Amino acid sequence: MATKLGAYAGKVLKINLSDQTVSEYPITDDDRKKYLGGKILAARIIYDFIKGPIDPLSEENVIVVSTSPLNGTGSPSSSRFNVSAISPLTGILTSSNCGGTFGLSLKRAGYDAIIITGKSPSLTYLEITENGVKFNDASHLKNMLTGQAQQAIDGKSGKLVIGPAGENLVRYACAVSDDRAAGRGGIGAVMGSKNLKAITAYGVMQQPIYNADKLAKLKKKWTKRLKSHPLTGKQLPMLGTGALLSVMNQKNLLATKNFNTGKFEDFRKISGEEMAEKYLVKNNGCITCPIRCARVVNLDGKNIKGPEVEIMGLMGANILNNDLKKIIEWNYELDELGMDTISTAGTIAFAMELNEKGMWDCGLSFGKVDNITDTLKEIAYNTTEVGKKLAKGARELSKMFGGQEFCMQSKGMELSAYEPRAAVGQGLGYSVANRGGCHLNAGYAVVLEGLGLSVDPYTTRGKAQLAIMFQNLMEGASAGGSCLFTTYAFFPFFLMSKPNSIVTKLVNFLFPYFGPVIKIANKFPDILHLNLTSMLPHPVAITYATGMKYKMGDLMKAGSRGFNLERLINTKLGISQKDDKLPKRLTDEEQIKGDKRTKVPQEKLKRQFYKGRGWDENGMVKLSTLRYLGIDKLDDDPIYTRPLEEQGVVKVIAPKSIRKSIKKHIGS
C-alpha cells in the first residue's frame, strides 16, 4: 500500500517461488509507525504466516528481506538490511542484519521489503527491478562460492547469494552481500531449501525526505560525533572489533577452550594489535559509514576481508589456536563457503571437547589446526560423516553424543565469544535473547560490564533492567536502519576517554542502583518524551526523514514492541521459560579470578527480567503488555486461552510526577 510518509518506498512484494507469482503485500502507514522497518517489520509480517511449529526447511517457511526508513538517506552507517525467517538451527525466529549493497539497491528498486514463499522446482535466482521480478535459471551458479556467484551475475545490482553450505542445507549457512554476511541462524540454508541461489536488486528511485535540510544538518553533526567518540572514532577505526580481544582477555571475558575459562595466555598473537601490525592494508566500511571498522588484510599477496573479534576469539582462544594467519584464512574460507563464523567455531570447539572426553572420535583436538580447513569443506559439502554431523550444529551434536552441560549454546544457537561468568548481565541476555545465544539480541550488556564502562560484572543488581533497556534501544535503532555500532556513542565521551577518573568510577559504581528508575522507563517508555540528540540522534533522524514524530521513548517503545512480538512468535513455536537457559558449565561451575569465584545466577536474573518485561512466570508475554505496546489483532490468538485477569495487570509504582506523565501519554 502506498505511503504518505517520507523515506519509505511504499511497497512490499510477496514472491511465490512455487508458481512464480508476485503480488503486493498490504502494509499501512500505521504499521510503518509502529514497526518502523528491518527486523521489527519483518517480525510483524512473519507473525501473519506462522501459526505453530514448522519444519524450517519446508515450503511453509518464509523469508523476509526488509529495509528501513533511514536506508538511502545518507545517514551515518545506514546502508544495512535485515533477513528474517524461522531458523533451521534453532527452530525459532532468527533475524540477521547485514551490510553490503543489497539493501540500498532494494530500496532504490522501490521496495521496503520482499517476502519469499514456496519453493522453486529448480535452482533459481531472482532479479528485482523497478519493473518487477524476473525468475532466472541459476543452474550455472550451482556449487559456486559466494564470491564466484556474485561475479558470475552480470550488472551493477546489489546481490545476496548463498554458497555451497546453503545449497547443502548446513543449518548455520549464511547469505552474503559483497563481502558482508547475514550470518546467524541459517538464513542461507532456508534459501537453499527453496532452491534460491541468489537475489539481485537494481533501481534508481530516490524516496522523498520529509525535511531534507534539517536531516542534512543532523547528519553532519552526527558524523562529527561518531568520528570524535573514543569508541567509534578511535578504537574501531584503528583496530576494528579486534581491539576488544585484549580487553576481553584482561577482564576474564575471552572464551577459552570451549568456555572452560576466560583467559588465553597467547591472546596477543591473535589480537587486533597483531593484525594491524602484520596484516592490515587499510580500513574499509559499509556505504555511508564514517566509522570504517572493517579490515582489509593481505594474505599471501592477496587483499581480502579481515576477521572480526568473534572469530578471532572463537577460532583462536576457544580452540587453543594462537595462529592469526590461520584465523584470517578460515574467515575468508567461511565467507566463500557461506557459513556463519560464530556457529561454525562454536560447533568445532564443542566437538573438540567431546573428542577430548572420549565421547566422539571426530579427529578434532584443541590446539590442532592442520585439519580445520578440510573440516570446513567437509561441513559445507557434506562429504564425510563427521562433516554431516558438524553441519547440524552443537545442540544436535549434544543430542547424539551427550555433553549438554558443556555445549555452549542457548536455544540452539552457539554463543559468541564473551565468557558470561565474568559478565553476568551478558549471561542473562544470552539466555533470554529471542534468536538464541546472540550477544546483540541479548542487549550487549558486556559493553557496560567491561568493554566500555566497568560496571560491577558480578552483581545482579539492576542488570535485568539494563539488559532490557539496551535490548529496546538496539532493536529500535536497528529497525530504523542504523548499524548498532552507532549506539556506542550513547555513552558520553568523558566516561569512555577517562576510565580512571573519579566521575567515571562513580558512574560505574552507581549504574546498578539506577535499576528501579530504568524499570519505569522500560515499562512505560512514553514518559521519555524528549530527545537527547547528542547521545541518541536516531529518533530525530527518523522524524526528519519520514515526518513521523519520534522521540527517544518512541524508539524505545518500538524496540520493546519488536522484542515482545518476536517472543510471541517464538511462543507459538514452543518456546517457554524452560528454554531460557545456559549450559551448566556457566551456571553451576565457578570461574575463578583472584579471590572471586563466580557463575551466572541465571534463575534470579531471569525472574527479574520477566517481571521487567511484563511476562508471566512461564515466560509468556502478558496481554496487558501487548496492549500497552499497541500490538493489536492478537487478543484472539489461540495461545492466549486464559482469562485476561490471569494474564496480569500493569501496576504503576512511581512518584506522582511520573504517574502524571504516564497518565498524560497513555491514560489512567
C-alpha angles and dihedrals in degrees: 000000000000118000133223090201126099124247096023121108090216100224136093117188127209111206120193111201094189097064098014094239127146128201138166115258115219114248118163131206087250088059090049092051093049101038102026099196140279117061095350094055088044090055090051090053095044090050088066092056102041118078098159144327115337138177102261091211093054130093088259092075119092130205119214118195108189138181128199138231095259093052108109095015095099091241113155114283093352104132094098131117137190134234119195134180141133105288122240087204097055106014090231137085117305130183127188126195117210142184123207126096101286099090094050090047092051091052091049089051086062104258133118091194145349126218116207119200137169127020131279115236089227139018107296143174124205122226112201122190138152087275096058138263132323123197108217132189110251100185090117089059096053114134092359118147115247094257093048092048093052091049092048093056108082126223141049094278127130110256136207113187142166128221133217091291091062093046090051092048099243100179094231097042114141137208121237134212113189099320096326121101135218083212120170133075103016102285088154092056091051089053089047092051088057093049088244110145098171148353122210128190132190135170144130100219117135116203115222117252117226094221108007096173095055092043091052091054091047092049090054093052092042092052091048091052093049091049093050099043115105093234104037097029102039118010100043097041092046100046107003119223086319086080087079096061097078091047090048091053093047091054098043090252099118110103106232130185095357092321094306088134142354101239134073119193093211095047093126091063091061099036133119089250091057092049092049092050100045110022114017117116100169145323122269136183148171123285113288091011116137093183097069095193096158118103128223108200135182117238116181092330097316124107111224140157113286125228128267125231093264096065092035088060101034097044090037120038095012093061094031094250119147098179109108092183089061091051090052090050094048092047090055093044092050092052090049093047089045102240131141109252096212098051092041092052094044092050092049093049091051091049089051092055092046087054093046091053093048093247098118127013098214100146093244119121136174110264093015110115107159095089099042097092091052090047092054090054092046089055095046096046098033090229101145136036090245091051092049092053094045089051089067094063135242098292093056090048089055089054090053101042108013126237098126089150092064099031101116101218141103121209087350097304118115115240123252122241101282116106102222098201084077092046110033094180088060088049090055090049093052091053097049101034111124097229095043130251095009121143094206100046084046090067094255092252089166088081087066094039099056117321097074110000126016103233110164101281095202103050121096092205112121094346096118092052093046090050091051093047094052093042089056093044094049095042090052095045092048093049089050089058105258129130109248091237087073088068089064087079087065085088112079118252093242096058092051098043098041105045093159098047120115091241093053092047090049091051090049090051095046099041096088090051091061088073098106092051093045088049091062092047091048094050096041108027090166088081089068089079093157142076127235093197097179091055102030113019093162099096091045090051090050090051094051093044100046109018091239111134101240125178129177090267092052091055091048091047091051089051091050090047090054095046093049093045090053089051090051090053090049090049088057087052092054104268119145139149090293089069096050095089147108129225115275092249087073100038102035106026116071124230111216121217114168106303093343122099111187143172133168110277090214103170095047093049092044093055090051091048094051091050092048092048095049094246126140124245090272092058095255121140110248117237089235089059092050091049093050089051091050095241096155136184090043103096091093095050108132092231088070101071100141125089115270093247089061090056090067134247124253109247124198118213106173143115117289093254092056093044090053090051091050091050090050093056104032105015129243 
